[in-house]
Amino acid sequence: MSHLVAASRNPQGSKGSTTEDAFAETHIGLTNCGNNFMRSFLAAVSLAVFLPLPLLWANEPELKLTGRGGEKATFTVADLKALPRSEFEVKDRDGTIARFSGVEVSQLLGKIGTAQGEKLRGDWLRSFVAVDAADGYRAVFALPEFDAAFTDRRIYLVDSRNGQPLDATHGPFQIVVPDEKRHSRWVRMVTEIHVLNSN
């Protein structure tokens, strides 16, 4: 169509016709390029939306634990699912009621030689638990806060919310403390848990 327009303006095939033809071809080429880019972009977005969330992690998520005496343990999502689990509803940061699923942190602490129950006394009462996040955030808990012999409260490490794996801004693991009024210690993107001694 661009050639017909050019010919009607310059029937003798003048330089003006050549310039308009070149402009029209360039415009068509850029349009095709833009269409190809949009098709590729939409295909990528569609793939990201419909992939299961666990597939969006570059590597299988791992949680690292270090005991007070240097004991080491590593847990994957599959490892956590093999432990006794709890499901509970609690008001989330935005005020909505959310259903979380995960394990009590006390279970994990027991795997790295942490004193619990009647053994949690004396020098162990100077110990605390530091929870580290991927973005550098850290929250600290006194060790007795995790122990059923000291308190009825429960502190959880969760990996799902409302039946879905935690997204990249919260997971793969998150600390949830149901009875705390402020959520400052609901550490998101948890990567490591350390048992340390306060000297």
MODA-V26708 format. One record per residue. N is the residue number from 1. PHI is phi in whole degrees, -180 to 180 (none if undefined). Layout:
BEGIN
n phi
N PHI
N PHI
END
This chain:
BEGIN
n phi
1 none
2 -64
3 -67
4 -66
5 -65
6 -63
7 -66
8 -68
9 -84
10 -136
11 -64
12 -89
13 71
14 -73
15 -62
16 -59
17 -64
18 -62
19 -64
20 -68
21 -61
22 -63
23 -62
24 -64
25 -65
26 -63
27 -62
28 -65
29 -64
30 -66
31 -62
32 -63
33 -62
34 -63
35 -65
36 -63
37 -62
38 -64
39 -63
40 -66
41 -63
42 -66
43 -66
44 -66
45 -63
46 -62
47 -64
48 -66
49 -68
50 -95
51 -70
52 -59
53 -56
54 -58
55 -74
56 -81
57 -77
58 -63
59 -131
60 -64
61 -62
62 -134
63 -111
64 -105
65 -121
66 -131
67 -81
68 -63
69 -96
70 94
71 -61
72 -123
73 -153
74 -131
75 -126
76 -100
77 -60
78 -64
79 -62
80 -66
81 -69
82 -83
83 -89
84 -57
85 -116
86 -128
87 -123
88 -156
89 -108
90 -154
91 -75
92 -81
93 -57
94 -85
95 93
96 -83
97 -85
98 -121
99 -106
100 -105
101 -135
102 -178
103 -124
104 -71
105 -61
106 -58
107 -61
108 -69
109 -63
110 -65
111 -77
112 -120
113 74
114 -80
115 -66
116 -141
117 63
118 -65
119 -80
120 -85
121 -158
122 59
123 -61
124 -65
125 -72
126 -90
127 -86
128 -142
129 -115
130 -107
131 -111
132 -107
133 -112
134 -64
135 -93
136 94
137 -70
138 -139
139 -126
140 -124
141 -127
142 -69
143 -57
144 -61
145 -63
146 -97
147 -103
148 -66
149 -75
150 -105
151 -151
152 -91
153 -70
154 -128
155 -122
156 -116
157 -107
158 -108
159 -131
160 -147
161 -135
162 53
163 80
164 -121
165 -58
166 -62
167 -80
168 -68
169 -89
170 -124
171 -105
172 -74
173 -130
174 -143
175 -85
176 -130
177 -119
178 -56
179 -97
180 -86
181 -69
182 -99
183 -102
184 -63
185 -102
186 -81
187 -67
188 -97
189 53
190 -66
191 -118
192 -144
193 -131
194 -121
195 -101
196 -126
197 -109
198 -90
199 -93
END
